[in-house]
Amino acid sequence: MLEGRNCLIVGSGISGIGAAGLLAHFGAKITLYDGNEKLSPEEMKAKLPEGVEARCIAGELPEEVERETQALILSPGVPTDLPMVIRMKNRGVDVLGEVELAFLAEKGTVAAVTGTNGKTTTTTLLGEIMKAHLGADRTFVVGNIGNPYTLEVLKTSKDSVTVGELSSFQLETIKTFRPHVSAILNVTPDHLNRHHTMEAYVAAKENVAMNQKKSDVCVLNYENEYTRDFGSRCPARVVWFSSVRELEEGFFLRGTRIIARFDGQEQDLMDVRSDMNLVGIHNAENVMAAIAMAQAMGVPMNVILGVIRVFKAVEHRIEYVATKKGVVYYNDSKGTNPDAAIQGIKAMDRPTILIGGGYDKQNTYDEWIEAFDGKVKWLVLIGQTREKIAECARAHGIDRIRFADTYDECLKLCTSLAQPGDAVLLSPACASWGMFPNYETRGKLFKDYVNGLPD
């Protein structure tokens, strides 16, 4: 499909570099392009895998390069509505994302996880379950989790399994991608600065199942209005999970027990309080989704449950850091939108000094603030959204609000406000961009600061 064709990769980050290696395998003619004029072609060439030849261009793309392009490969962070992309689409250029490109070389079975929140935990847990079942050498965990699919796909075999965490950005550009098992954990407003409308965002999420057949499985959350609606239109066989009600068929919570009910038969699987290291109802949902996906992949239930019992929280997701002078510190830097941050504050069981704010993704904050439920002792706000959040908080009767101009000032302020028995929770409800390159850096700096405090 791509052999001998002029392929233009947009974006020279880790996804773009992975795409270059895969295109070289396909025998394509490669141009690597980055709009950052501060980069030099020499710097871009230095990042290419050994043996991969590519023309490298930074800054403005020459018209003749655009005209000669026959296939356009977009890194996940590149919007599909850029004028250049639209022009190429209109003249019939194939537009592929990293996931679609990698899938062209996939030899094994694929499981794909998407949703607004819970993707990383569910994907990581499912990956650990598949490693326990098949071995680490036949299990590949890829995608939005930070390991590009294009870097791993050539290692796959007919006996391997690829577990992918897929964002809405990655799902915008799929064409033939077909997982054997998929999951949409939930859909709540997010990334509207990129997708512009909720309808477009929902449609991108639903793409994960668009090529599935009735022989495939799609795991869906019965308690989310978008996923429940999609269940009636889904082309795959739907397996439901619910944290609220007992289902006629599927996985659900009965008190603190996870129950599986199929064909009129019930199986009591585990207790979410005593058999899991993860905390919060949202994690019970993530675990049920992982169980459903693993079972659909043919993993015995005793293997599934054995892995869950020892599985620890994903870094930066309601992660316990330390207790210093009687104050408990939690890192939830991955709470990059209000719905994710709701789960962070729900998991707290003590008075909490909450750090919020960051990049403005055009979200609203009412539901997040309503979820505070009297737990938030002080709300410490930083970043671009701090005034917007403060205004919303005051409208809900919360006035114990402090602003910080820098992250260091914010952390020191939290320590001074906290008393023994309190918690300090970094759960910003916003992306990190503007102050940090990513949420991982934001979380790591928080942990470094906390671990440096005197006991």
Disulfide bonds with the S-S distance in Angstrom:
none
